[in-house]
Amino acid sequence: MKKFFFFFLWFVTIIYAVVWTFENPEKIEKIKSEFKKNKKVKTNVVSSESKNIFANSFTVKLSQVLENNSKTAFVTYPNKIKKFDPLNLTIFTQTGFKINRNKSEKINLPNYFTLQRNGGVKTIVYLEEKTFALISGSEGNCFFASIIFLENGEEVFRSKCLPEEPSNIDFNGLGSSNVHLDESILIALGTPEKHLSKNSLLAQENSSMFGKILEIKKKDLNEVSEKNTKELKIKIFSKGHRVPQGLTILNNKVFNVEHGPKGGDELNQVAKDKNYGWPVVSYGTNYLKDSGGDGKSIKVNHEEGNYEEPLFAFVPSVGISALNNCPFVLKNYYKKPCLIALSLYGNNLRKGHSLIIFLLNENLDKVQSIEKIFLNNLVLRHFITDKKNIIYEDDKGAIYISADKKGIYKIEFTDFR
């Protein structure tokens, strides 16, 4: 009888736990978020044999230099140190850790920092010796973005609450890059969406910071960090962006890459006060019903609404992520304006996991060539850069990239043909 009673109690407990989990997904996700925030980040310096990958005109040598079980938010290396040593890397993770000299420590973030809905630290902004983090946050049913001054953990900017219900929010869309342009810093802030939704519409609303490239004057960021003013002044540099992932500057012109919906990843030349069309126009389509969308196509005629055309749109998409200037060895070989990008997963129609080289004309308004180099099923997240997001090159001309939950990899360009 006792055995039956305990078995019955165990069975009822399991059923109750399953029902409670099904009815309270947000509470379960919040518990998972707290667990992940405290999960130790592991790193280890390694020395692996390089793998040769043949591109069209040269060979790419790929080798791992550091193991790391996290997703990166920003990775820097001092540009003045040309001999690469993995211990000199400074790695910020999306879960809120800073890694230097193989040691990790939690950074100074508020209690509302959340990893729910694929949230986390999305990019790190440096202003001389000061460091700021763009993060996702939640309080009750309010999900938002904020910028934190890491020296004291205080908030210097907070967005309005996202209008969409939590189950349709995806903070993968928050953006993950910034660049320094003269006396300003540009920060990408996307529309955190799973599919076309209320959040998408924010990209066209001037009252919202989402779906924009934002401009912050360095002096204003310094003033608010010194508490000389309470409110950070932020201007909209451009709007109509869905998920702007990578930002870079070439010949004083701003370029970005961003995720389309189902297809339609873009490379854009970003000009001040211009509108890039999301969610009104896109070369992608809305996600299919099994992914929560309605599967309908989106208008592709940008000129009709006076929207800016992308320089290039990937159809199908590649899951594009980081963007930067090509390293010197590629510039010297091509002798043309050259941009380099990374990609994440891609999809069944077109794999990601790639290094992508864009060759542009001299006016920088036309893409003349694209080469996609598949890199061993790695989910590629960031280039290693200096604090201003300028790509780092070592004394041999190699560059370095991060791969999700794998670590840091060295890329050498050799055997030019």
C-alpha positions as CSV (number, residue, x, y, z in Angstrom):
1,M,0.0,0.0,0.0
2,K,2.8,2.4,0.9
3,K,4.5,1.7,-2.4
4,F,1.3,2.5,-4.3
5,F,0.8,5.7,-2.3
6,F,4.4,6.9,-3.0
7,F,4.1,6.0,-6.7
8,F,0.7,7.8,-6.9
9,L,2.2,10.9,-5.2
10,W,5.2,10.8,-7.5
11,F,2.9,10.5,-10.6
12,V,0.7,13.4,-9.5
13,T,3.8,15.6,-8.8
14,I,5.1,14.9,-12.3
15,I,1.8,15.7,-13.9
16,Y,1.4,18.9,-11.9
17,A,5.0,20.0,-12.8
18,V,4.3,19.4,-16.5
19,V,1.0,21.3,-16.4
20,W,2.6,24.2,-14.4
21,T,5.5,24.4,-16.8
22,F,3.2,24.4,-19.8
23,E,1.0,27.2,-18.3
24,N,3.9,29.3,-17.0
25,P,6.5,29.4,-19.8
26,E,7.7,32.9,-18.9
27,K,8.4,31.9,-15.3
28,I,10.4,28.9,-16.4
29,E,12.4,31.1,-18.8
30,K,13.1,33.6,-16.0
31,I,14.4,30.8,-13.8
32,K,16.6,29.6,-16.7
33,S,17.8,33.1,-17.2
34,E,19.0,33.5,-13.6
35,F,20.8,30.1,-13.9
36,K,22.6,31.1,-17.1
37,K,23.6,34.5,-15.7
38,N,25.5,32.7,-12.9
39,K,26.9,29.9,-15.1
40,K,30.7,30.0,-15.1
41,V,32.4,30.9,-18.4
42,K,35.2,28.6,-19.2
43,T,38.2,29.6,-21.4
44,N,41.5,27.8,-22.2
45,V,44.4,28.7,-24.5
46,V,44.9,26.1,-27.2
47,S,47.2,25.5,-30.1
48,S,45.5,23.6,-32.9
49,E,46.7,22.6,-36.4
50,S,45.5,24.9,-39.1
51,K,43.0,23.6,-41.6
52,N,43.4,24.8,-45.2
53,I,40.2,26.1,-46.9
54,F,40.5,26.9,-50.6
55,A,39.0,30.2,-51.7
56,N,38.8,31.4,-55.3
57,S,42.2,33.2,-55.4
58,F,43.9,32.2,-52.2
59,T,44.0,29.8,-49.3
60,V,42.4,30.4,-45.9
61,K,44.2,28.8,-42.9
62,L,41.9,28.4,-40.0
63,S,43.1,27.4,-36.5
64,Q,41.7,27.7,-33.0
65,V,43.7,29.8,-30.4
66,L,41.2,29.9,-27.5
67,E,38.4,27.7,-26.2
68,N,35.4,29.6,-24.9
69,N,32.0,28.1,-24.1
70,S,30.0,31.3,-24.5
71,K,28.6,33.7,-27.1
72,T,30.5,36.9,-27.4
73,A,29.2,40.5,-27.1
74,F,32.4,42.3,-28.1
75,V,36.1,41.1,-28.3
76,T,39.0,43.5,-28.3
77,Y,42.8,43.3,-28.7
78,P,45.2,46.2,-28.4
79,N,46.1,47.4,-31.9
80,K,49.6,48.5,-30.8
81,I,50.5,44.9,-29.9
82,K,51.2,43.2,-33.2
83,K,52.4,39.9,-31.8
84,F,49.2,38.0,-30.9
85,D,48.9,36.5,-27.5
86,P,45.4,35.1,-26.5
87,L,45.9,36.2,-22.9
88,N,45.7,39.9,-24.1
89,L,42.2,39.4,-25.4
90,T,39.4,41.2,-23.6
91,I,36.1,39.2,-24.2
92,F,32.7,40.3,-23.1
93,T,30.1,37.6,-23.2
94,Q,26.4,37.9,-23.8
95,T,25.7,36.3,-20.4
96,G,27.4,39.3,-18.6
97,F,31.0,38.2,-18.0
98,K,34.3,39.9,-18.9
99,I,37.3,37.6,-19.6
100,N,40.9,38.8,-19.5
101,R,44.1,36.8,-19.1
102,N,42.0,33.6,-19.0
103,K,40.1,34.9,-15.9
104,S,36.4,35.7,-16.0
105,E,34.4,38.1,-13.8
106,K,30.8,39.2,-13.7
107,I,30.4,42.8,-15.0
108,N,28.4,45.4,-13.1
109,L,24.8,45.0,-14.4
110,P,21.4,45.8,-12.8
111,N,19.1,43.2,-11.5
112,Y,16.7,43.6,-14.4
113,F,19.3,42.4,-16.9
114,T,17.8,39.3,-18.5
115,L,18.7,36.5,-20.8
116,Q,15.1,35.8,-21.5
117,R,13.9,35.8,-25.1
118,N,17.5,35.3,-26.3
119,G,18.6,38.5,-24.4
120,G,21.9,39.4,-22.9
121,V,24.8,41.9,-23.4
122,K,24.6,42.9,-27.1
123,T,27.5,45.2,-27.6
124,I,30.2,47.1,-25.6
125,V,30.8,50.8,-26.2
126,Y,34.2,52.3,-25.2
127,L,34.7,56.1,-24.6
128,E,38.4,56.5,-23.8
129,E,38.7,54.6,-20.5
130,K,35.0,54.4,-19.9
131,T,33.0,51.3,-20.8
132,F,29.2,51.0,-21.5
133,A,27.0,48.0,-22.3
134,L,23.9,47.7,-24.4
135,I,21.7,45.1,-22.7
136,S,18.2,43.6,-22.7
137,G,16.1,44.1,-19.6
138,S,12.8,43.0,-18.1
139,E,10.6,44.2,-15.3
140,G,7.3,42.4,-14.9
141,N,5.8,42.2,-18.4
142,C,7.9,45.1,-19.7
143,F,10.8,44.1,-22.0
144,F,13.2,46.9,-23.0
145,A,16.8,47.8,-24.0
146,S,19.1,49.9,-21.9
147,I,22.7,51.2,-21.9
148,I,24.7,50.7,-18.6
149,F,27.8,52.6,-17.4
150,L,29.8,49.6,-16.2
151,E,31.9,51.5,-13.7
152,N,29.0,51.9,-11.4
153,G,26.3,49.8,-13.0
154,E,24.0,52.8,-13.5
155,E,21.6,53.1,-16.4
156,V,22.2,56.0,-18.8
157,F,19.5,55.1,-21.3
158,R,16.3,53.0,-21.3
159,S,13.9,52.4,-24.2
160,K,10.2,52.2,-23.9
161,C,8.6,48.8,-23.3
162,L,8.2,46.7,-26.3
163,P,4.5,46.5,-27.4
164,E,4.5,42.9,-28.4
165,E,3.6,40.0,-26.0
166,P,6.7,38.3,-24.6
167,S,6.3,35.1,-26.6
168,N,6.8,37.1,-29.8
169,I,9.9,39.0,-28.6
170,D,13.3,37.8,-29.7
171,F,16.3,39.8,-28.4
172,N,18.5,38.3,-31.0
173,G,17.2,41.2,-33.0
174,L,18.5,43.9,-30.6
175,G,21.7,44.4,-32.6
176,S,25.3,43.8,-31.8
177,S,27.6,46.6,-33.0
178,N,28.8,50.1,-32.7
179,V,31.3,52.4,-34.5
180,H,33.0,55.7,-33.9
181,L,32.2,58.4,-36.5
182,D,34.1,61.7,-35.9
183,E,32.7,63.0,-32.6
184,S,29.8,60.6,-32.4
185,I,29.2,56.9,-31.7
186,L,26.7,55.0,-33.8
187,I,24.8,52.1,-32.2
188,A,22.6,49.6,-34.0
189,L,19.3,48.9,-32.3
190,G,17.1,46.4,-34.1
191,T,13.4,45.3,-33.7
192,P,13.4,42.3,-31.3
193,E,10.9,40.2,-33.2
194,K,10.3,36.5,-34.0
195,H,8.2,37.5,-37.1
196,L,6.3,40.5,-38.5
197,S,4.6,42.0,-35.4
198,K,3.9,45.1,-33.4
199,N,7.7,45.4,-32.7
200,S,8.4,45.5,-36.5
201,L,6.3,48.7,-36.8
202,L,8.6,50.5,-34.4
203,A,11.3,50.7,-37.1
204,Q,9.2,53.4,-38.9
205,E,8.2,55.3,-35.7
206,N,10.3,58.4,-34.8
207,S,9.1,58.2,-31.2
208,S,10.8,54.8,-30.9
209,M,14.6,53.9,-30.7
210,F,14.0,50.4,-32.1
211,G,14.8,49.6,-35.8
212,K,17.3,52.4,-36.0
213,I,21.0,53.3,-36.2
214,L,21.3,55.7,-33.3
215,E,23.8,58.6,-32.9
216,I,25.2,59.6,-29.6
217,K,27.6,62.5,-29.2
218,K,30.7,61.5,-27.3
219,K,30.5,64.6,-25.2
220,D,26.9,63.8,-24.2
221,L,27.8,60.3,-23.2
222,N,30.7,61.6,-21.1
223,E,28.4,64.2,-19.5
224,V,25.8,61.7,-18.4
225,S,28.4,59.3,-17.1
226,E,29.9,62.1,-15.0
227,K,26.4,62.9,-13.8
228,N,26.5,66.5,-15.1
229,T,23.2,65.8,-16.8
230,K,20.5,63.2,-16.1
231,E,19.3,62.4,-19.6
232,L,21.4,61.0,-22.5
233,K,20.7,62.8,-25.8
234,I,20.2,60.3,-28.6
235,K,19.4,61.1,-32.2
236,I,18.1,58.8,-35.0
237,F,20.8,58.5,-37.6
238,S,18.8,56.3,-39.9
239,K,15.6,54.2,-39.6
240,G,13.7,51.3,-41.2
241,H,16.2,48.6,-40.0
242,R,15.1,45.2,-38.9
243,V,18.1,43.5,-37.2
244,P,21.3,45.6,-37.9
245,Q,24.1,43.3,-36.8
246,G,27.3,44.7,-38.1
247,L,28.6,48.3,-38.6
248,T,31.8,49.6,-40.1
249,I,33.1,52.8,-41.8
250,L,34.9,52.7,-45.1
251,N,36.3,56.0,-46.6
252,N,34.2,57.9,-44.0
253,K,31.0,56.2,-45.2
254,V,28.9,54.0,-42.9
255,F,28.0,50.4,-43.9
256,N,25.9,47.9,-42.1
257,V,24.7,44.3,-42.5
258,E,21.3,43.2,-41.1
259,H,19.1,40.2,-41.0
260,G,16.0,40.1,-43.2
261,P,13.0,37.9,-42.3
262,K,12.9,34.7,-44.3
263,G,15.6,35.7,-46.7
264,G,16.6,39.3,-47.5
265,D,19.8,39.7,-45.4
266,E,21.2,43.1,-46.5
267,L,24.4,45.0,-47.0
268,N,23.6,48.8,-46.8
269,Q,25.5,52.0,-47.2
270,V,23.9,53.9,-44.4
271,A,23.3,57.7,-44.9
272,K,22.1,60.1,-42.3
273,D,18.3,60.7,-42.1
274,K,17.6,57.9,-44.7
275,N,14.9,55.3,-44.4
276,Y,15.7,51.6,-45.3
277,G,12.2,50.4,-45.4
278,W,11.5,47.8,-42.8
279,P,8.8,46.5,-42.3
280,V,7.2,48.0,-45.4
281,V,9.7,46.6,-48.0
282,S,12.2,43.7,-48.0
283,Y,13.6,41.2,-50.4
284,G,12.7,38.5,-47.8
285,T,9.2,37.2,-47.0
286,N,7.5,36.8,-43.7
287,Y,8.2,33.6,-41.8
288,L,6.0,30.6,-42.5
289,K,3.1,29.5,-40.2
290,D,5.2,26.8,-38.5
291,S,7.5,29.6,-37.4
292,G,4.7,31.9,-36.2
293,G,4.3,34.0,-39.3
294,D,1.7,34.1,-42.1
295,G,4.2,33.3,-45.0
296,K,3.1,36.3,-47.0
297,S,5.6,38.1,-49.2
298,I,6.6,41.7,-48.5
299,K,6.8,44.6,-51.1
300,V,10.2,44.7,-52.8
301,N,9.7,48.1,-54.6
302,H,11.8,50.4,-52.4
303,E,11.7,53.4,-54.8
304,E,7.9,53.5,-54.7
305,G,8.0,54.5,-51.0
306,N,11.2,56.6,-51.3
307,Y,13.1,53.9,-49.3
308,E,16.8,53.2,-49.7
309,E,17.7,50.1,-51.7
310,P,20.2,47.7,-50.1
311,L,23.6,47.5,-51.9
312,F,23.0,43.7,-51.9
313,A,20.3,41.3,-50.5
314,F,20.9,37.6,-49.9
315,V,18.0,35.5,-51.0
316,P,18.0,33.0,-49.4
317,S,19.6,34.5,-46.3
318,V,23.0,33.5,-44.8
319,G,22.4,34.7,-41.2
320,I,24.8,37.6,-41.6
321,S,26.5,38.9,-38.4
322,A,29.7,41.0,-38.2
323,L,31.0,43.5,-40.8
324,N,34.4,45.3,-41.0
325,N,37.0,46.6,-43.4
326,C,39.0,43.9,-45.2
327,P,42.5,43.4,-43.7
328,F,45.5,44.8,-45.6
329,V,46.5,41.6,-47.3
330,L,43.1,41.5,-49.1
331,K,43.1,45.2,-49.9
332,N,46.6,44.9,-51.3
333,Y,45.5,41.9,-53.5
334,Y,42.2,43.2,-54.8
335,K,43.2,46.9,-55.0
336,K,39.5,47.7,-54.7
337,P,37.2,48.9,-51.9
338,C,36.7,45.8,-49.8
339,L,34.4,44.8,-46.9
340,I,34.4,41.5,-45.0
341,A,31.5,39.9,-43.1
342,L,30.7,36.8,-41.0
343,S,27.6,34.7,-40.9
344,L,25.8,32.5,-38.4
345,Y,23.7,29.4,-39.2
346,G,22.0,30.3,-42.5
347,N,19.3,27.9,-43.5
348,N,18.5,24.7,-45.4
349,L,18.6,26.6,-48.7
350,R,21.9,28.4,-48.1
351,K,24.4,27.6,-45.3
352,G,25.9,30.3,-43.2
353,H,29.1,29.5,-41.2
354,S,31.0,31.7,-43.7
355,L,33.5,34.4,-44.3
356,I,32.0,36.8,-46.9
357,I,34.1,39.3,-49.0
358,F,32.3,42.2,-50.8
359,L,34.2,44.1,-53.5
360,L,32.7,47.5,-54.3
361,N,33.2,50.1,-57.0
362,E,35.2,53.3,-56.3
363,N,32.0,55.3,-55.5
364,L,31.1,52.7,-52.9
365,D,27.5,52.5,-54.3
366,K,27.7,49.2,-56.1
367,V,28.7,45.7,-55.1
368,Q,30.7,44.2,-57.9
369,S,31.7,40.8,-56.4
370,I,30.8,38.6,-53.5
371,E,32.8,35.5,-52.3
372,K,31.4,33.3,-49.6
373,I,34.0,31.0,-47.9
374,F,32.6,28.2,-45.8
375,L,34.4,27.8,-42.5
376,N,33.9,24.4,-41.0
377,N,30.3,24.7,-39.6
378,L,31.4,27.4,-37.1
379,V,28.7,29.9,-36.0
380,L,30.6,33.1,-36.6
381,R,29.8,36.0,-34.3
382,H,32.5,38.8,-34.2
383,F,35.7,40.0,-35.6
384,I,38.4,40.8,-33.0
385,T,38.8,44.6,-33.1
386,D,40.2,47.5,-31.2
387,K,38.0,49.5,-28.9
388,K,36.6,51.5,-31.8
389,N,35.6,48.4,-33.7
390,I,38.5,48.6,-36.2
391,I,39.6,45.1,-37.2
392,Y,42.8,43.8,-35.6
393,E,45.6,42.4,-37.7
394,D,48.7,40.8,-36.2
395,D,52.3,41.1,-37.5
396,K,51.7,38.4,-40.1
397,G,48.5,39.9,-41.4
398,A,46.2,37.4,-39.7
399,I,42.8,38.3,-38.3
400,Y,40.8,36.7,-35.5
401,I,37.1,35.9,-35.1
402,S,34.8,34.5,-32.5
403,A,32.6,31.4,-32.9
404,D,29.6,30.7,-30.6
405,K,30.4,28.4,-27.8
406,K,33.7,27.4,-29.5
407,G,36.1,30.2,-28.9
408,I,38.5,32.4,-30.9
409,Y,40.0,31.4,-34.3
410,K,42.9,32.7,-36.3
411,I,42.4,33.3,-40.0
412,E,45.5,33.6,-42.3
413,F,45.3,34.5,-46.0
414,T,48.0,32.7,-47.9
415,D,49.1,31.3,-51.3
416,F,47.5,34.1,-53.5
417,R,47.2,32.8,-57.0
